[in-house]
Amino acid sequence: MGFFLVDLNAQTRESDTLGKKLKVEKWTILEEYEPDMILSAEDRISLKKKRIVEAKRRKGILDTMDISDRKRKRLLKDLYKNPFSDRLMKTLADTKFEDAGD
């Protein structure tokens, strides 16, 4: 029973990090000494939301590509762990999109 509760707690914590509750530090140490160099907490939250939207867009692109499952899994891993990896950027750059009008 205890293991089940621990697993359930871990799953709820993971779902919170997917964008439902975005958390950033309200005050940073650098902000104390150089407040002009640091973005406000609201700006950092908006940037984090933009990064999440971009990751979802890239995931959608990867899901529609005609590539092997193994390569797709590697690219999705790159997307979440290192969104600017060479392998991911090369794959997205080599993608040819067709116009809807053609």
Order of alpha helices (4+ residues) and beta strands (2+ residues): alpha-alpha-alpha-alpha-alpha
